[in-house]
Amino acid sequence: MAEGGVAGAAGRHALVTGGASGIGAAACTALLADGWTVTSLDLRPSPLAGVASVVGDVTDEAGLRAAVASTGPLHALVCSAGVSGSSVGDGPVWSADAAAFDAVLAVNLRGAFLAAGAAWPALVAQPGAAIVTVSSVLGLTGGGGPFRSHAYIAAKGGLVSLTKALAAAGAEHGLRANCVAPGLVRTPLAGRVSSDPALSEWVAAKQPLLGDLLDPADVGGLIAFLCGDAARAVTAQTIAVDAGWQLD
Ligand SMILES: NC(=O)c1ccc[n+]([C@@H]2O[C@H](COP(=O)([O-])OP(=O)(O)OC[C@H]3O[C@@H](n4cnc5c(N)ncnc54)[C@H](O)[C@@H]3O)[C@@H](O)[C@H]2O)c1
């Protein structure tokens, strides 16, 4: 590497929660292409060739610690595991209940908190390590229109602040933490949108750059960039990948 230059990722290891599908899988693919060794931690094995799988649950604190211990030195953590609000009874505050709130927060916010905690000692041991969390444009805007999963929106907003806290604490160790906030992406989690023509049309209008849902690769490439040394001076940022959702 030239002095002041950017190292390649060869020999570096990334752990991706939710790596078996959608945005997490796209992050695995992009990281592999950049030369990373990649492990997916998910409820199910990764279908991707070249990705090691740990079958685990981000709500299981002891399991996360064991997974980190078993996979060796760690240079990046991607927190992509998540569930949609609608899959667990989420909705607006006047109709959703505490059980729905807890179910959404357990995976989407508490899961990232626990994964970052489990990975922290391994990450701070490696100069130039990185954490990337996956929020949502809904967490930045509050949703609106047909998107009223208030617990999901709260969880995704919480991830922005959690990421800033991780960046503040990590800087003295050379550890960076950044957040990506996707618009609506064509994955199983967004199946409700894909299968509803009126909702798809609403989303297409909100994402004028594409007039469609995003492809998971639109997000996976940014995650890999943020993990790597090309982003070595970037921390505490939330970057929307939303095809223009926030333009008015
Ligand atoms: N799809 C979208 O439109 C969209 C938009 C913004 C943000 N996001 C966020 O992106 C992330 C990835 O979602 P996706 O769209 O790729 O969905 P997806 O359903 O394709 O992938 C989610 C993955 O998380 C895993 N998972 C769920 N609960 C888990 C748990 N307790 N422990 C471990 N793994 C678990 C699932 O098995 C699945 O493989 C989520 O955090 C989601 O909230 C998605």
The ligand as an SDF file (V2000), in Angstrom:
LIG
                    3D

 44 48  0  0  0  0  0  0  0  0999 V2000
  -36.6210   -4.0670    2.3090 N   0  0  0  0  0  0  0  0  0  0  0  0
  -36.7850   -2.7910    2.5670 C   0  0  0  0  0  0  0  0  0  0  0  0
  -37.5550   -2.0780    1.8920 O   0  0  0  0  0  0  0  0  0  0  0  0
  -35.9970   -2.1480    3.6840 C   0  0  0  0  0  0  0  0  0  0  0  0
  -35.9640   -0.7530    3.7250 C   0  0  0  0  0  0  0  0  0  0  0  0
  -35.2430   -0.1250    4.7330 C   0  0  0  0  0  0  0  0  0  0  0  0
  -34.5840   -0.8830    5.6820 C   0  0  0  0  0  0  0  0  0  0  0  0
  -34.6460   -2.2430    5.6320 N   0  0  0  0  0  0  0  0  0  0  0  0
  -33.9280   -2.9860    6.6540 C   0  0  0  0  0  0  0  0  0  0  0  0
  -32.9480   -3.7790    6.0370 O   0  0  0  0  0  0  0  0  0  0  0  0
  -32.6480   -4.8840    6.8850 C   0  0  0  0  0  0  0  0  0  0  0  0
  -32.6650   -6.1470    6.0530 C   0  0  0  0  0  0  0  0  0  0  0  0
  -33.9950   -6.3510    5.5820 O   0  0  0  0  0  0  0  0  0  0  0  0
  -34.3060   -6.9970    4.1690 P   0  0  0  0  0  0  0  0  0  0  0  0
  -35.2330   -6.0940    3.4830 O   0  0  0  0  0  0  0  0  0  0  0  0
  -33.0430   -7.4190    3.5350 O   0  0  0  0  0  0  0  0  0  0  0  0
  -35.1780   -8.2390    4.6450 O   0  0  0  0  0  0  0  0  0  0  0  0
  -35.0300   -9.7990    4.4330 P   0  0  0  0  0  0  0  0  0  0  0  0
  -36.2470  -10.3740    5.0390 O   0  0  0  0  0  0  0  0  0  0  0  0
  -34.6980  -10.1110    3.0280 O   0  0  0  0  0  0  0  0  0  0  0  0
  -33.7540  -10.1620    5.3200 O   0  0  0  0  0  0  0  0  0  0  0  0
  -33.7860  -10.0860    6.7180 C   0  0  0  0  0  0  0  0  0  0  0  0
  -32.9240  -11.2230    7.2520 C   0  0  0  0  0  0  0  0  0  0  0  0
  -32.8790  -11.0580    8.6890 O   0  0  0  0  0  0  0  0  0  0  0  0
  -32.9770  -12.3540    9.2440 C   0  0  0  0  0  0  0  0  0  0  0  0
  -33.4590  -12.2690   10.6170 N   0  0  0  0  0  0  0  0  0  0  0  0
  -34.6970  -11.9090   11.0290 C   0  0  0  0  0  0  0  0  0  0  0  0
  -34.7780  -11.9890   12.3620 N   0  0  0  0  0  0  0  0  0  0  0  0
  -33.5640  -12.4120   12.7950 C   0  0  0  0  0  0  0  0  0  0  0  0
  -33.0400  -12.7030   14.0680 C   0  0  0  0  0  0  0  0  0  0  0  0
  -33.7780  -12.5920   15.1890 N   0  0  0  0  0  0  0  0  0  0  0  0
  -31.7430  -13.0940   14.1640 N   0  0  0  0  0  0  0  0  0  0  0  0
  -30.9880  -13.2440   13.0390 C   0  0  0  0  0  0  0  0  0  0  0  0
  -31.4510  -12.9940   11.8030 N   0  0  0  0  0  0  0  0  0  0  0  0
  -32.7200  -12.5970   11.6880 C   0  0  0  0  0  0  0  0  0  0  0  0
  -33.9390  -13.1030    8.3320 C   0  0  0  0  0  0  0  0  0  0  0  0
  -33.8390  -14.5100    8.4990 O   0  0  0  0  0  0  0  0  0  0  0  0
  -33.5200  -12.6120    6.9720 C   0  0  0  0  0  0  0  0  0  0  0  0
  -32.5480  -13.4440    6.3800 O   0  0  0  0  0  0  0  0  0  0  0  0
  -33.6980   -4.8640    7.9880 C   0  0  0  0  0  0  0  0  0  0  0  0
  -33.1090   -4.3260    9.1510 O   0  0  0  0  0  0  0  0  0  0  0  0
  -34.7670   -3.9660    7.4350 C   0  0  0  0  0  0  0  0  0  0  0  0
  -35.5090   -3.3530    8.4650 O   0  0  0  0  0  0  0  0  0  0  0  0
  -35.3350   -2.8920    4.6400 C   0  0  0  0  0  0  0  0  0  0  0  0
  1  2  1  0
  2  3  2  0
  2  4  1  0
  4  5  1  0
  4 44  2  0
  5  6  2  0
  6  7  1  0
  7  8  2  0
  8  9  1  0
  8 44  1  0
  9 10  1  0
  9 42  1  0
 10 11  1  0
 11 12  1  0
 11 40  1  0
 12 13  1  0
 13 14  1  0
 14 15  2  0
 14 16  1  0
 14 17  1  0
 17 18  1  0
 18 19  2  0
 18 20  1  0
 18 21  1  0
 21 22  1  0
 22 23  1  0
 23 24  1  0
 23 38  1  0
 24 25  1  0
 25 26  1  0
 25 36  1  0
 26 27  1  0
 26 35  1  0
 27 28  2  0
 28 29  1  0
 29 30  1  0
 29 35  2  0
 30 31  1  0
 30 32  2  0
 32 33  1  0
 33 34  2  0
 34 35  1  0
 36 37  1  0
 36 38  1  0
 38 39  1  0
 40 41  1  0
 40 42  1  0
 42 43  1  0
M  CHG  2   8   1  16  -1
M  END
$$$$
